[in-house]
Amino acid sequence: MNPLKSIIEGTLQPDGPLVLDEAPNLPPGRVKVVVRGNVSDKALSPEFFQMMEEIWSAQQSRGHVPQSADALETERRNFLDK
């Protein structure tokens, strides 16, 4: 690992402070912090997939037909060209 880079997980508190799971192995001084949320366990839970199945079923019962990959790509390109 790069001696000037340390990847550590932590918890962002509701009022803003970040609590790291461990101390970084870096020398004291200024640092740059990039905060990225982790995919929560809830998003991968059976309840999440059950909810998605209910949504998909309701869409299908209303006759919804999802766009094709080609149609989505065309729409994406048109959006980027604006």
Secondary structure, 3 states (H helix, E strand, C coil): CCCCCCCCCEEECCCCCEEECCCCCCCCCCCCCCCCCCCCHHHHCHHHHHHHHHHHHHHHHCCCCCCCHHHHHHHHHHHHHC
